[in-house]
Amino acid sequence: MKRVYFVISVIAFIACLTGIPYLVNGISARGMSGINYGRIIFPLLISGVFFILYKRKK
C-alpha cells in the first residue's frame, strides 16, 4: 500500500507541474483575479496528503 501512496503522490505532483504554464498564461492574459487556481491547488493538496500517508504508513 505504501507504493500506491507514493505513486499517487508523484502523479499528482506531476499534474501540478504541468498546470504551471496554463497558470502563467492566464495571469499574463487576465491578471491574478481572473484565473482558475484549481489546476495547481488540487493536485498539490492531493500530492501532499498522499505523501503524508506514505511517510506515516509502517
Summary of the structure (lengths in Angstrom):
residues: 58
radius of gyration: 13.9
end to end distance: 9.9
largest distance: 46.7
contacts: 143
relative contact order: 0.23
helix: 86%
strand: 0%
